Each structure stands twice: as C-alpha cells, then as structure tokens.
Amino acid sequence: MSDVHALSGAYVLDALTDIERAAFKRHLASCATCAIEVAELRETAARLADGAWSVPPPALRDKVFAEVSRTRQDAPVAAKPIRPQRNRRLFTVAAAVVLAAAAATGTFAVQERRLDDQRTVAQAEAARVTAVLSAPDAALRSATSASGVRLTVVTSQSRNEAVLTMSADRPAGADRTYQLWMLDGSTAVNAGVLPVGTTSATRLLSGAAAADAIAVTIEPPSGSATPTLPTVGEVSVA
C-alpha cells in the first residue's frame, strides 16, 4: 500500500482487502481530496447504474431465435413446387424475424448513443471540477455539524465556481431530502436538490464567488424555493 491516495477507485468498487479498507477509511477522514474523489466516483457509478441507461433485455434476443426455431422448414422436393400460400406464410414469418432483429439492433444503437452523450457530459464536468481544484486561488474549507452533515468545499474566485462534497450520517427522513444552498447575506440561491435517500453527493457550483456560505437544509422531495430553517449543515466560504 505504497500510495493510499490511489486506493479511492478500489474503495468505491469494494475491491480492497479488510486491512486496506480500514487503512483507507482512516485516511479518508482527514483527506478532503480523497473525500471529493470518492464522492465523485460514487455519483458516477450511480449514474451508470441508472435504469434509464439499461440496454434491451437478453430475453429479446431469445425471443427472436425462438421465433426462428418455431418456423417449420420444408425439405426441397424437385417434383412438387411450393404452394403460393405456404410461400407467403414463410415470407411473412421471415419478414417478422428480420424486423425484430432490426428493432433490437436499433434499440442497442440508441442506447449506445445515449451512453456516449452522457459520457461526454460527465467528462466535461470532470474537467471543470479538475480546473477548480487546481486553480491557483483554490481555497479548501470544511465543517461538520451536530446533525452529522459534513461539508467540504473548494472555491475559486477567479473561476467563480466551487466544488462541494456533502456527506451525512443518515438520510434526511421519510419523504424528505437534502437541499444545497449558496448563501449571500440574506439571499439564498438553490444549489441542488438531492434524490430522496441520498447521504452523499458532489456538486459543481457556478456563481460561487458571491457566496458567503454553503448550507444544507431538509426539504420535501421536490425541494423548496427558500430554505427551511434551521440548516443542518453550513460552511463559510467568505
């Protein structure tokens, strides 16, 4: 275990030994960079597991070949021509099989294009996150509330952006979720509503240069227009 920082990917994929996992968890508690990377990798893994990205079920291929197997094949007889009615039936079944195969191929192609688009968006966002973390004026701040919500934020005034990582000890509650805010005096700007049940997230925040603090509140699943006080987590970025 020469470089504990390199274990973040294996940690997210649960590919570490018990000793390595224990050592990395101790390291994670004091390393904001690894905490951000782990949260980002977990979010990416969750996106890739999204049911909306699933490819057509394997059963589709089985159905196509099952249809082929049910089509009776007649041995050629030189002295007896095939009747027109049977010829039409075979043509209809063959056409149906071809159309089913074409539909399966088209569905796979659409899913592949969707995955390519999602990868492009993810790569662009990852590049922006890297630019904030490596900015000359990048500033790291973190805070843990009594409610068990930990916020780690890296801000760049020159880029007017921030990278925020949030982790909570527990979900927000039944029919409730966490919502992120950028606070500027008495003004609160919505920075994102997390899915119900989420206890960790990484967000790239635009317009962060004007913010005095980043806060977290507990809200209804659809979020709120203004924060529901009290906040359950807050870190100053001024």
N, C-alpha and C positions, 0 to 999 in steps of 0.2 A: 504494500500500500504506500508507494513512494510519493504519490500526489493525491491527497484526499479530495482536492477540488475536482479531480477528473472523475469522481465516482457519482456525480449527480445523475447522469443518464441511467446508469445501472441501478441506482437507488429508486428512481421513478418506476423502472421496469421490474423492480423486486428481484434483481439478479445478483444481489450481494450475499455473501455468507453472513451468518449471525454476528460474527466478530466485526466484519467490515461495516454492517448496517449499524451496529451500536456505536462504532467509532465515528461514522459519518453523521449520525443523529446528534452526537455531542458537538461535532464541528459545525453542523447546520445552525445550532442555537446561537452561535457567535459570529457567523459569516453571512453578512447581508447579500453579498454577491451570489453565493450558492443558494441562498433562500429565494432570490429572484429567479435564478435559473431553474430551480426545482419547480417553483410555481408555474413558470412559463412552460416547462416541459409537460407538466400535468395537464395544463389547459390545452396544449396541442394534442396530447393523447386523447383527451375527452372529445375534442372536435373530430378527430379521426374516427372515433367510435360512434359518432352521431349516426342514428338510424337513417337520417336523410341522405347519408352518403353511401348506403349499402348498395352493393351490386345485386343484380337479379338472383333469386334463389337457385341453388343447384337443381331443384326439382324441375325447373323449366326445361333444362337440357334433357332430363329423364323423360319428361312428357313428350318431347319431340321424338326421341328414339323409340318410345313405347308406341307412338302412332305409326312409325315405320314398321315396327315388328308386327303390328296387327293387320297390316296390309298384305293380303294373300298374293303371293307371286305364282303365276301360272307358267309351267314349263312350255317352251315353244313347241308347237305341233305344225309341221310343214303343210299337212294336208287339210288343216282346219283353221281358217282365218279367225282372228279375234273379232267377236261381235262388237258393233259400234257402241252398244250400251255399256259393256264392260270397259271398253277403251275410255269412254267418257268418265266412268267411275274412277278408274285408275288415274286419269289426268287430274280429276278433282282432288283426290287424296294427295297426289304428288304436289299439286299446287299449294295445298294447305300446309304440307310439311315444309315446303320452300318458304312460304310466308312466315311460318312460325320461326324458322331458323333465322330469317332476315330480321324479324322483330327482336329476337334475342340479341343478334349482333348489333342492331341499332340501339337497344337499351344499354348494352355494355359501352358502346361508343359515347352515348350521352353521359353516362356515369363517369367515364374517364375524363371527358371534357370538364365536368363539374369539379372533379378532384384536381385537375390541372389549374382551374381558376382559383380554387381555394388555396392551393399551394402557392400560387403567385401572390395572393393577398397576404398569406402568412409570412412569406419571405420578405415582402415589402415592409410589413410591420416589424418583423425581427430586425431588419436593417435600421429602422428608425429607433428601436429600443437600444440597439448597439451604439448608435450615434449619440444618444442621450447619455448612456453610461460612460462613454469615452470622451465626452465633451470636456474641454479644458476647464470650464467653470462648473462641472458636475459637483453637486453637494449631496451628501448622504445623511438622512435623518431617520430615526425610528422611535417608536413609542409603543408601549404595551399598556392597555387599560386594565382596570379592575375587573372588567367584564370578560377578560380573556381574549381581546382582539388586539393583534399585533400589526402595526403598520410600518412598512419600510418604504421610503420614497427617495428617489434620486431625481433632483431637479436640475435643469439647465436654463438659466435666464436667457442666454444667447439664442437658444433654440425655442424658447417659450413652450417647453414640454417637460413632462415628468413621467417617470416610470414608477408605478405604485404596486407594491405587493401587500396583500392583506391575508391574514390567516386568523381563524377563530377557533376557540376550543370546542365549540358546539354550533349546530345550525341555529338560525335565528328563531325558530319555533314553528308551530303549526300554522300554516297559511301566512307565514311571514318570511321575509328575506332581507338581506343586507343591501343597502344602497350607499354609494360613494358620493361625496360632495367635495367641491373646491370652494373654500370659504374666503371671501374678500370683505372684511369688515362685517356688515350686517347682510351682505349678499351671499347667497348660496347657489352655486351652479351644479346641476346634476352631472355627475361623472360616471354614471353607470349603475344599473340595477342588476344584481347578480341573480342567477337562477335559484329557485327555491331549493333549499338543502345544501347549497354551496357553502363551504367553510374556508376556501382559499381561492385567490384569484390574482392575476397580474393584469394591470391596465396601463396603456399608454395614454397619458392625458395631455391634450392640446390646450393652449391658453393658460398654462400653469404659472406663467411669470407674474401674473397679477394676484395670485392666491396668497393668503396669509397662512392657511392651514388646510389640511386634508382631513375629512371626517367621515365617519361611518354611522349610519342610523339603521334602525329596524323599521321596515315598511311593509305594506301589503305587497303581494306578488307582482303587481303591475307597477309598483313604485309610487312615489308621491311628488307633487310639484314643489313642495317645500319640506325641509327636514322635520321629522317627528322627534322632538326632544324628549329626553336628553340623548346626546350622542353616546354611542357605545365604544367609540374609539376616535382618537384625534391626535394628529401630529402637526406641529408648527413647521412651516417652510419659509417663514419670513426671514 
